[in-house]
Amino acid sequence: MKKFLEANYEKIAVGMSLLVLGIFALLSLLGDDRRESESFRGENGATLVKKERHQKESEETPGVIILETKTPHGLMPEELVIIDGAEPEFFNGNFTVETILFPKKDTKVTLLLSDGNIISGILKQSGAKPLELTKEWRTESGFLKLRTEDGKDQDFRIAALEQVWGSTVLKIATHNDEGEESEGDFAIQTYQQRGAVAEKSESTSSAKWVESSSPKDGEPSYDLFTPPVLYVVNGRLETSLPEDAKPEKPPEAFGLRLTAFEKVPYRFRIRSWIGKSPYLEDLRHEFPPSSGRFVRNKLELRVPYKENPNYKPGYGESLIPTNVEDTNKMVMVDAFVVQQVRDPKTGGVRSVGRVLIKDFRLLGKPFEINSFMDETHAGQYRISVESTSKESGAEKFTFDQNSTNTSFRLAMREYKILKIDLVKSRVNLEKKALDPPELQSEWLSLLVDK
């Protein structure tokens, strides 16, 4: 024995060392392996949180990964979720949805029921713990309470649910026991069961099959056997990346220019009088034509006059008396006086008739005209705009200073007069453009052609 130990001493020593190291390693493995929960926050708006197994649970018991999205995911228990591109690596792989958590009370949710009805409303379920939907939800006897869009509280059988939109948290099982931290993007794929209604069709041979209905508005465009890649875009799960923004079509030209903004001489002037009654010449009615002679109208003091609808050139006066209640009244002489005034051209003294006249068509106060004036400006303007469209030619529209809010049509477009600036001789117009459809507004001035 002694000889044996002497001959194999080195081998025995090495073996004992390996045995001791093995015992220490085994003790280390059997020690308390509880760790704090590790989390992964991707840049795509979702959060992965891994919960470790309890110390007393066996290695066969799966751990839990909680996936939380910023917007409702629409997944259901037993659906397959594939996570790719996440770091650490143990977050990647194929997982089955174990549970979805309903949102808090008073959150908006949408339910797809087994009878095909889609119900939207506010979740009114209450409880100390969040309501969960597990793999056994089709056999549950409970109810879900919603306040529907018509304001009524209704109960819906949990077993009748085909799909739920509103949950942002789901749990998936994992056998991985690693725990690390990292950041990065990840993609999610799902084999997602359709929530659409199945319609039964029957042939003449009594054979039966099931046809899937077309997806409704707002539902995903994929089916059970067509798993898409889901992208997280601005916190929402999408089936495709957003297209690049198309260049906007430039607005069409405004299409008008201002061609005239000029003062209009007052229609009436005084050249003669008899006693206390002035005679006003109507510059709109020259007779005979090009003779320089105009129709004269005798106006009594403080009597309203209106246009003579039966006037004919060479016969009668262009104004006839009326009363204050007449909506067609035009002018009235408020005051009349004759004064002796020295003529600055000849130096002599001449009689000048002065009339204070009220024009009911004008918004201003009464104003003076006198026999010394060749013409009078009473705040009236003639304004013209012209189309710049080559297709329609130089169409024109003329209006006066009181035409605010007037609409007109030029070159197949509708325009509206918004403002008239008499001080700066400009107008503000609005256009209903068609290509693209929009409302345009511009100031037009004689100084700048548009």
Beta strands, then each sheet from edge to edge (+ up, - down):
strand 1: 38-41
strand 2: 46-51
strand 3: 63-69
strand 4: 80-84
strand 5: 93-101
strand 6: 108-113
strand 7: 118-123
strand 8: 132-133
strand 9: 143-148
strand 10: 153-157
strand 11: 161-165
strand 12: 169-174
strand 13: 187-191
strand 14: 198-202
strand 15: 208-212
strand 16: 229-233
strand 17: 236-238
strand 18: 256-265
strand 19: 268-274
strand 20: 277-286
strand 21: 294-298
strand 22: 305-307
strand 23: 319-321
strand 24: 329-342
strand 25: 349-359
strand 26: 367-370
strand 27: 377-387
strand 28: 396-400
strand 29: 407-410
strand 30: 413-421
strand 31: 426-434
strand 32: 437-445
sheet 1: 1+ 2- 3+ 12- 5+ 4- 13+ 16- 17+
sheet 2: 1+ 2- 3+ 12- 5+ 8-
sheet 3: 10+ 9- 7+ 6- 11+
sheet 4: 14+ 15-
sheet 5: 18+ 27- 28+
sheet 6: 19+ 20- 21+
sheet 7: 23+ 22- 24+ 25- 26+
sheet 8: 29+ 30- 31+ 32-
end
